[in-house]
Amino acid sequence: MVFYFTSDVVSPPALIYMGLDKFENESLIKWGFPEDVWFHVDNYSSAHVYLRLQKGQTLDSIPLPLLQDCAQLVKSNSIVGNKKNNIDIIYTEWSNLKKTGDMEV
């Protein structure tokens, strides 16, 4: 079951969604949309959080409060990351995600 959230730090509210487990994360990678932005805790296991961009919106035009909402959501859904004070959150357009055969599920 995919979890859906809305962030009202922007108007109109932004759609954010997240997979329940690693199998759902795999499906989200496979079936994402070009306007999705993927967030993950760098170097640690974490949820895959996606932000659906508005029409015409770019990666560079995402407002800082919305980036912070996505970062907090992905950090809070990382078993190790949520216990650390200083972690890096990485994000990229969905189209940049590539899964190869040697990667684990």
C-alpha positions in Angstrom: 0.0 0.0 0.0 1.5 3.3 -1.1 1.2 6.1 1.4 0.0 9.5 0.1 0.7 12.8 1.7 0.0 16.4 0.9 2.3 19.3 1.8 0.5 22.6 2.3 3.6 24.7 2.6 3.0 25.5 -1.1 -0.2 26.4 -2.9 -1.7 24.4 -4.4 -0.7 21.6 -2.0 2.0 19.2 -3.3 1.5 15.5 -3.7 4.1 13.3 -1.9 4.0 9.6 -1.8 6.1 6.8 -0.2 6.3 3.0 -0.5 5.5 0.7 2.4 8.5 -1.6 2.0 11.3 -2.5 -0.3 9.0 -4.4 -2.7 6.8 -1.3 -3.1 9.8 0.8 -3.5 10.8 -1.4 -6.5 7.4 -0.9 -8.0 7.6 2.8 -7.6 10.9 2.9 -9.3 9.5 0.8 -12.2 6.2 2.7 -12.6 7.1 6.3 -11.8 6.2 9.4 -13.8 8.6 11.8 -15.5 7.4 14.6 -13.2 8.4 12.6 -10.0 11.3 13.5 -7.9 12.9 10.7 -5.8 14.3 11.3 -2.3 16.4 8.9 -0.2 18.7 9.0 2.8 22.3 8.9 1.5 24.3 5.8 2.6 21.5 4.3 4.7 18.4 2.3 4.2 15.3 4.5 4.0 11.9 4.8 2.5 11.7 6.0 -1.1 9.8 9.3 -1.1 8.5 10.9 -4.3 7.3 14.4 -4.9 5.0 14.9 -7.9 6.0 18.2 -9.6 3.4 20.6 -10.9 3.2 21.1 -14.6 6.1 23.3 -15.7 7.9 23.0 -12.4 11.6 22.0 -12.4 13.9 20.5 -9.9 15.5 23.9 -9.4 12.2 25.6 -8.7 11.1 23.4 -5.8 10.5 25.8 -2.9 12.8 25.2 0.1 10.0 24.5 2.6 8.7 21.7 0.3 12.2 20.2 0.0 12.4 20.3 3.8 9.0 18.5 4.1 10.2 15.7 1.8 13.6 15.5 3.6 11.9 15.2 7.0 9.6 12.5 5.7 12.4 10.4 4.2 14.6 10.8 7.3 11.8 9.8 9.7 11.3 6.6 7.7 15.0 5.5 7.9 15.8 3.2 10.8 19.3 4.5 11.2 18.9 7.9 9.7 16.2 9.0 12.0 18.6 8.5 15.0 21.3 10.7 13.6 21.6 14.5 13.9 23.4 15.1 10.6 22.6 13.1 7.5 22.5 13.8 3.8 19.3 13.5 1.7 19.7 12.9 -2.0 17.1 13.6 -4.6 16.9 13.4 -8.4 14.3 13.2 -11.1 12.7 9.8 -11.4 14.1 9.4 -15.0 17.6 9.3 -13.5 16.9 6.1 -11.5 18.4 3.0 -13.1 18.0 -0.5 -11.7 20.5 -3.1 -12.9 20.2 -6.9 -12.6 22.9 -7.1 -9.9 21.1 -4.9 -7.5 19.1 -6.5 -4.6 15.4 -5.9 -4.1 
